[in-house]
Amino acid sequence: VQLQAFGGGSVRAGESLRLSCTSSEVKFNVNDMSWFRQAPGKQRESVASITVGGTAVYADAVQGRFTISRDYFKNTVNLEMVGLKPEDTAVYYCNSPVGEWDWGQGTLVTVSS
C-alpha cells in the first residue's frame, strides 16, 4: 500500500507549513491515521494521530502548534504546522498509528533559525 506525503519545504523559524498525505489504496475516513517524523540520527516518532471518530492526539513537542485533520472529499490527511522550530526539521511521513503500510519517501521539512 502506497502513501504519498507532500507539502514539505524549507522555512524559517516561526513560519508555517501544511503537509498532506494521500493514497489511492487507503480510505482515510475508515482508518485511524498518524503523522510521524524522523530527524537525522534519530528514531521515527509519532507527532499526531487522528481516530476515525475525529479525536486527535499530539506529541508534547508539537502540542498547540500542529493540527491534524482529514479531508473526506479529497481523501487526504493533513498536518497544519505553525510556529515551526529548528527542532521540527525532519522527514515527515503518514501511516496508520502502528505503521502497517509502506512508509514511502515522506516529505522533508527543514526549519532554519
Legacy VTK file of the C-alpha trace (Angstrom):
# vtk DataFile Version 3.0
C-alpha trace
ASCII
DATASET POLYDATA
POINTS 113 float
0.000 0.000 0.000
1.431 3.328 -1.087
1.046 6.560 0.835
2.254 9.861 -0.578
3.203 12.690 1.741
3.862 16.116 0.294
3.992 19.782 1.187
7.365 19.950 2.905
9.903 22.656 2.279
12.478 24.964 3.778
11.199 27.674 6.094
12.462 29.914 8.833
11.655 29.515 12.483
8.200 30.806 13.284
6.794 30.151 9.833
4.147 27.630 8.828
3.696 24.680 6.521
0.819 22.408 5.636
1.541 18.787 4.871
-0.855 16.449 3.124
-0.974 12.704 2.674
-2.933 10.852 0.070
-3.362 7.323 -1.193
-5.247 5.610 -3.972
-5.472 2.448 -1.865
-6.288 3.590 1.658
-9.549 5.234 2.570
-8.595 7.596 5.346
-12.104 8.093 6.640
-12.227 4.475 7.856
-8.739 4.292 9.309
-7.021 5.885 12.262
-4.127 7.873 10.858
-0.909 9.361 12.156
1.861 11.663 11.111
5.371 10.627 12.026
8.727 12.285 11.632
12.315 11.183 11.602
15.055 13.653 12.270
18.640 12.960 11.210
20.223 10.420 13.507
17.020 9.857 15.459
14.293 7.249 15.511
10.986 7.806 13.817
8.399 9.243 16.198
4.694 9.859 16.077
3.742 13.529 16.264
-0.012 13.491 15.692
-2.815 10.975 15.329
-6.479 11.177 14.494
-9.059 8.482 15.071
-11.900 7.572 12.761
-14.144 9.481 15.134
-12.032 12.590 14.811
-10.217 12.559 18.145
-6.729 13.983 17.763
-3.723 13.463 19.986
-0.354 15.119 19.759
3.158 14.616 20.981
4.113 17.048 23.709
6.726 18.631 21.446
4.117 19.800 18.928
1.052 20.293 21.121
-0.530 23.637 20.370
1.440 24.156 17.173
0.403 21.254 14.934
-3.105 20.316 13.880
-4.043 17.041 12.198
-7.184 16.802 10.106
-8.886 14.846 7.347
-10.411 15.960 4.095
-13.043 13.356 3.349
-13.711 14.527 -0.191
-10.071 14.622 -1.238
-9.150 11.547 0.836
-6.237 13.312 2.453
-4.854 13.560 5.944
-3.290 16.914 6.654
-0.888 18.354 9.172
-1.002 22.086 9.710
2.212 23.251 11.349
2.616 26.739 12.747
5.351 28.268 14.828
7.900 25.904 13.365
11.152 25.436 15.230
14.549 24.182 14.046
13.959 21.007 16.068
10.969 20.252 13.829
13.403 19.581 10.987
12.750 16.023 9.827
11.286 13.853 7.132
7.566 13.583 7.778
5.518 10.512 6.970
1.914 9.463 7.266
0.789 5.967 8.153
-1.560 4.099 10.427
-0.668 4.504 14.108
1.099 1.145 14.038
2.830 1.771 10.744
1.175 -1.035 8.869
1.721 0.345 5.377
4.711 1.175 3.241
6.408 4.325 4.588
7.272 5.796 1.245
9.737 8.658 0.898
7.980 11.105 3.166
8.335 14.843 2.769
11.266 16.848 4.093
10.701 19.811 6.384
13.706 21.996 7.084
13.427 24.821 9.597
16.269 27.291 9.888
16.831 29.616 12.806
LINES 1 114
113 0 1 2 3 4 5 6 7 8 9 10 11 12 13 14 15 16 17 18 19 20 21 22 23 24 25 26 27 28 29 30 31 32 33 34 35 36 37 38 39 40 41 42 43 44 45 46 47 48 49 50 51 52 53 54 55 56 57 58 59 60 61 62 63 64 65 66 67 68 69 70 71 72 73 74 75 76 77 78 79 80 81 82 83 84 85 86 87 88 89 90 91 92 93 94 95 96 97 98 99 100 101 102 103 104 105 106 107 108 109 110 111 112
